[in-house]
Amino acid sequence: MSNIVSALLMIVAAGIIGTFLVVWANSSFAFQSAQITNQTASRINLVKESFVVEDVWFYSSSGNKMSVTIRNTGDLAITISKIYVNNTSVWSTGQVISRGSVVTIPPIAVSSTVGHVQNVWVQTQRGTNIHQDWNY
């Protein structure tokens, strides 16, 4: 009789452990699936994001300032998050540019030297970057 009770207890214990493992696996796979879906959507949006820095104007007469003209050529609205000059952050206000639009960022104070090439780096909120060299 004790063999039968022991066998039944083992079967019940195995059933409980098996049920726990199935529930855990389902929740784990659901979480991983949601993560993969979010990452894929983010990467698709990054691929659809495209812009061109059309012009950079430097003004030395009113103090060292510059303005940047950006055209959104992608399928999504973009948010310009940062502008760097020679690896120094000079602007981080955030500017939304709708699909197909052109925006000129108002004059930004910079510490640059006239007659030198300036490296201008524009970054979006999603992480797209454009690096270009401009003469000042």
Stockholm file with secondary structure:
# STOCKHOLM 1.0

chainA/1-136         MSNIVSALLMIVAAGIIGTFLVVWANSSFAFQSAQITNQTASRINLVKESFVVEDVWFYSSSGNKMSVTIRNTGDLAITISKIYVNNTSVWSTGQVISRGSVVTIPPIAVSSTVGHVQNVWVQTQRGTNIHQDWNY
#=GR chainA/1-136 SS CHHHHHHHHHHHHHHHHHHHHHHHHHHHHHHHHHHHHHHHHHHHHHHHCCEEEEEEEEESTTSSEEEEEEEECSSSCEEEEEEEETTEEEECSCEEECTTCEEEEEEEECCCCTTSEEEEEEEETTCCEEEEEEEC
#=GC SS_cons         CHHHHHHHHHHHHHHHHHHHHHHHHHHHHHHHHHHHHHHHHHHHHHHHCCEEEEEEEEESTTSSEEEEEEEECSSSCEEEEEEEETTEEEECSCEEECTTCEEEEEEEECCCCTTSEEEEEEEETTCCEEEEEEEC
//
